[in-house]
Amino acid sequence: MDMKMTKLISFILSLTVAVFLANGFAGDLPVGAIAQIDTGQKPVNAIAYSRVANRLAVAAAENIRIYDANTYKELMVFAGHTDSVLAVAFSPDGKRLVSGGSDKTVRLWDAETGKLLSTREEHTGPINAVAFSANSEKFWSGGNTDPTIRSWFSADGGKASKSAFMPTDAFTATAFAPDGEIAARAFDAASADEFLINVWAEGGLKPKASIVFLFGFNKSGGLSAHADSVNVLTLSAGAQTLATGSTDKTIQLWNMEIEEPDKPLHVLAGHTEGITAMDFSINGKRLASGSSDKKVRLWDVVTGQHLRTLTGHIGEIGAVTFLGDKALAGIGFAEAKTLASGSSDGTVFIWDLNEIVSTD
């Protein structure tokens, strides 16, 4: 083999390696991980998945990066926010994507082309949560320092209905059910030692359910409530179960079919630092959690059992997302078989749940 041919083969091999590195398949992956995405920006604050479009949306710094959900190749970058993007969601039909950020704006995008369709500036603080309706016709937005929950039309971003007003702007966490119809918000109550979580139905004038407790005590006096502020909330499909994550390093699971539950179903302990991210699987039987301890944990929601700890990130976990359409749960779609986790180090790991734990 002559020198020119040797150099050509070497060049081709180097290009091949570069492509694999760019798509996250090369290098040493953590046990259970099948791919790594390096966004090139820090931190990763949110991840959304569209089954219909077969795409991942990753909110990293002030941009949203779109990836093919099979090859993990970057397809587009949605740029427009002037500060960190904190929340993203695909519409169930895969045609729209909504984002909210620290710049206090809610932005509606054409998910297929990346075109910015609408920018709404009515919120008075950062947007921490967004969600679409199950029929993709509306979406909702809310934040921790804004007393309103706002709804919009997906076609053009126009106002869909009067905003829901909650008489405080000192929320510590905001979340929507996967279909957007239910909102949960946690905030400090009048007493410095009291904490309140309200769950609101869309269009309702009063909370659908409430959890009130003194730090460290539930209403009946038992030592089962959080010992510190709740900073992460997530609702299962159908809003049957609420998970509350706290700086006290624990997660609590609550039955939201009871108007005023006085104790959690389970207390999930194992993280060594505060909880920073959570997500339910489609059927609500599994919960993934992330923490400042740089680890992702999987839990059995029914039993409260810890199933597996996923390690590999070198920064705080900013997002965990089961790759399945929770807004379409209960109408024949299979449970998610993969999980995505994003970190302050700018990376996203894709985990094969078949290799980790059963997700039936």
Steps between C-alpha positions, in 0.01 A plus 500: 500500500651833394531806721213689331258213557611471864438871557159476329390210720627681808304812402179301443537327836552831676184639342306191607619536857408869498146421383456239773628743760262772382205265527598376841571133429874498558697496819426331829130523581368443852344163575147498358555795265469447124592849381642833610416840354736790557297816449802728516308728736444503875280427683233260369178617667225305322443216254187421297421209268260463207401148397328627186797708383753256650699792637655620822502865604776593742498839673865589551584855610294744286447262205287196420680226310301245302634147456394192307376257766656200323842626395525789751633717219433873542241618247426863590560769759211724606653835598311803630491494877729758658558303820493137614218280370340329800212300349413337166214283373394350167135495400364142482459533122868593468432824311572755770755557775459746786781636714523720806803671643669728747437785255131484612381408151297209367591410143306285255694327221422300190660174613556382143676808362626685808309815407408723795121548486430707810670670794287582804629742763207516744668305780678702768765242584694202362293219346564171679227279351319455166261233368265428208145371507444141387342620173793739431267799470611689813802537723565634848783690666592591855791605718609516860503880537180574306153455659335403169458182297436597138347305211560553129387371161754277326418623151637851550581549869192714564331512841268203551323602823522724803809441709472305824616724785647370823550765771874465552816532294725303734468153347786257542383256230248486214395200291227390259346160443607356162173614339527848653155487661637489856758732657686448827679779685693500826552810711578624849182574692437782746701333774875469450473138612207408276501380142212457256459312174186567293383298201272695267267377226507709181232769524437432869455778754635303794755224549399147398716364780732640764785377716573711807773414746741644750861431410571151628140427600184414311159626611445208735833566668697213349863544400437428133494835322799675348752659733583778255364684195346314207684609185386240243151371417381251240157351427428161349278461193145561615636690802432205729836523675710802593871472577659771713877540507673699771830645604471256792625233251172305497207447265143447615217344300146629557159365398330789318167321481457601864403865550729557799745212544651516848796271437704385200464158343876452516812691601788431260841545660843437353625816333779667696416856390186694408261381229526696174297306239228232481281326242234228505493221242196486271300256712605671823664188644855633488658826611839634396670757719812713469695684765784735572686181592544446120306174506175376347286257697214279384212414734198270507206733565267226622735361765737792554793267432828636365577317174830634370748787526643633173840667519718671244413868500762734642258782578165560671207328329281763333249277319373143485247390239350164411494485120130438454185708444340531843226723358388197296507252787212259531415481129724218391851640492777284642698596808826686445806278473758777521577788734688823430687694768667838462756670720665830579806357324317546167456130427198277449512124559249262344436196722363164385238405757484145368856461622424664834157402625168372372258780402182296465 
